[in-house]
Amino acid sequence: MESHVQSVFFCIKFLMVGINAVITVAGFVLLGFGVWVKIHGDSILQILGSRAGHFLNVGYFCIAAGCCLALLGFIGCCGVIKESKLLLMLFFLVMATIFIGEISCAIVILVFQTIVATVFEEEALYLLKNNYTGYGDKNFASYGWDSVMAAFHCCGLNNYTDFIESSYQKLKGRLYPKSCCRDPVSPDCDGFDTSDTIIYSKGCFTAVTAMIKRNSAVIGGVAVGIAMIEVLAMAISLTLFINLFRIV
């Protein structure tokens, strides 16, 4: 009976080490993304504009969160390997705090999603009108918007009228860029013919929103999976903590 309990205890420890290894790797990935955002901040601002500078703060958040996750994974591994009750309880408390914070953020996003979407739409429209200069232009903003419109088969944020009185129209004198056309190399893509057979009628905001809704099940599944891993990690750490007291 005692050998069976020890085998179960060993399996739990092994599982805990595996979970913490995943947490540590996720932390380093998040840290790397945060560093990338800070390094390429100027290029990002060329796409989003100077008014979106506050979005770059996500880089600091990712760096801080990545460091915390990597440290948390290390603490969890050390707690299991050294069978330290202090480290296991510290891991449990930090993980529980993170879990509660994630639930709180999810609730806030769900409650204020309409406000967030409205603010984003207004900001994105302002940025498109002032940053986009033309199809094939080498600046980061034009390349970014061209890529989005080509990938999602859309034109502008809402439709081609977003380019009216924009920096692009003042510079090129056309109603829309070639990236709005179904066939950018067609002679009918002249920047003036706005028929649906020539240009995409839907805006990119609608296209991206539809894509998110189509993949909502996948996004939700990933979120639930992460939550389950966190709950499992908390349950295992607490189980190990209790069993260490019993062993003593």
N, C-alpha and C positions, 0 to 999 in steps of 0.2 A: 504493500500500500504506500509505504514511504517513498519507494523508488518511482512509483507512478506519479506521485505528487511532485517529485523532483523533476520528472520528465516534462510534466505540464508546465512547471515553473520555468524550465529551460526554454520551452517553446514560446512562452509568453515573452521572455527576455529577448529571444531571437527576433520575434515579431516587432517588439518595441525598438530594437536597434534598426531594423529595416525601415520602420516608419520615420524614425529620426534622421536616417540617411536621406530619405526622400525630402523631408523638411529642410535639411541642410542644403541639398542641391537646389531646391526651389528658392531658398534664400539667396544663394549665389547668382542664380538666374535673374532674380528681381534686382539684385544689386548691380549686375551688369547692365540691365536695361536702364536703370536710373543713371548710371554713369554715361551711357550712350546718349540719353536725353540731354544731359548737361553739356556733353562735348559737342553735340550737333544742335544746340539751342539756337544758334544764329540761322541755320538752315531751316529749322522748324518755323522760326518767326517769319522767314521769307514767304512761307506758305500761308501761315495763319495771320500774320500781321503783328504789329507792335502791341495792339490792344489785347492780344492773346498771351502776353508775356506771363500772366499769372498762371497759365496752364503749364508752364515749365516748372512750376513748383512741384509738379507730380514727380519730377526727377529726384528732388530732395526726399519726397515721401518714399519713393521706391528704394532709394539708398538706405534710408533709415529702417524701413520695413525689411529689406533684404538682410541687413546686418542683424536685426533682431531675430529673424527666422533662422539664419545660420547659427547664431549664438544659442538659440533655443534648441536646435537640433543637437548641437554639441553638448549642451547641458543634459539633454535627455539621454544621449549615448553614455556620457560619463556616469550619470546616475544609475543606469542599468548595469554597466560594466563593473563599477565600483560598489554597486549595491548601496548607494548612499540615499538614506531616507530624506535628507535635506534637499539634495538635488532633484529627487523625484517629486517632492512636494512643490519645489520652486517651479519645476516644469509644468506641473498640473495647474498651479495658480496662474502662471503666465498664459498658458494655452486657454484656460477658461476665460481670462480677460480678453484675449484676442477673439475668441468665439463670440462672446457677448458683444464686443465692438462690431464684429461683422454683421451680426443680427440687427444691431441698431442702425448701421449704415444701410442695410437692405430695406429696412422699414422706412427710413427717411427718403431713400430713392423712390420707393413705391408711392409714398404719399406725395412727394413733390416732383414726380416725373414729368408732369405737364409743364410746370414752371421751368424745369431744367431744359426740356426740349424747346420751349419758346425762346429762352435766352440763347441757347446754342444756335437756333435758326437765325435769330437776329444778328448774332456775332458773325456767323458764317457768311451771311449775305453781304454784310459790310466788308468783310475781308475779300470776298470774291470780286466785288466791284472795284476794290482799290489795289489788289495785288496781281490779278491776272492780266498778262500783257499780250498773249497770243499763242496760237497753236505752233508747237515745235520750238518755241523760244527756250533758250538754255537756262533761264533762271529757274530756281527751285520751285517757285510758286506756280509758274505756268506748267512745268513738268508734272507737278503733283496733281493739279486740277485736270490736266489732259489724261493722266493715268486713271483718275477716278471716273471721269466721264466715259472713257473707253471701256473700263472694266464693268461698269454698271449700266452701260447703254443709256445714259441720261444726259441732260443738257442744263447747265446752270444749277442753282440750288433748287428753284421751283420750276423754271422752264427758261426758254431762250430770252425772255424779257428781262431777266436779271442782268443781262449785258448792256441793256439800254442805259445811256448816260454813265457808263462805267469807264474805267481807265482804258479798257480794251477798245471800246467803241471810239473814244476820243483819239486813240492812237492809230487804229486800223480803219475806222470809218465803216465797219460792218456791224450787222445786228448780232452775229454769233460767230464763234470760231469753228474751224473745221472739225474739231473734236466733238462737236455737237452732231455732226453728220453721220448717217448710217454708213456712208462710203466717203471718207475724207478726200479721196483722190478723184472723185467724180466731178465732172465739170459743172454739174447742177449744184454742187456744194459751193455756192458763190458768196455766202454770208448774208444773202437777202431773201432767198426763197425759204419761207417758214412752213411749208407744207409738211405733213406728217410722213410723207414718203421720202423726204429728204433728210429731215433732222429728227432726233428723238424728242418726243413730246413731253415725256415725264422728267421731273427734276431729280437731282441726285439725292436730295433729302428724302423724298418718297421712296426712291430705289433702295437706299441704305436701310431705311426703316423697315421696308418690306423684307429685306434680307435678314435683318435681325429677328423679325417675327417668324420667318420661315425656320430659322435655326434656334428659336427660343427653347425648344425641347432639349437640344444639345447643350445650350448654354446653361439651362436649368439643371440638366443632368450632371454637368461638370461641377456646378455650384453645390449640388447635393452630395456628390462624391467627395468633394473637399471637406464639406461639413461632417460627413461620416468618418473620414480619416481623422479629423480633429477630435471628434467624440470618442472614437476608438482609442486614440492616443491618450486622451484623458482617462478613459476607463482602465487602460492597461497600467498607466503610471500609478493610478490610485490603488489598483489591485496589487502591484508590486510593493507599493508603500505599506499596505496592510499586511502582506505576507512577510515582509522583512521584520515587522514587529512580532509576528507570530513565531518566526524562527528564533528571534532573540528571547 
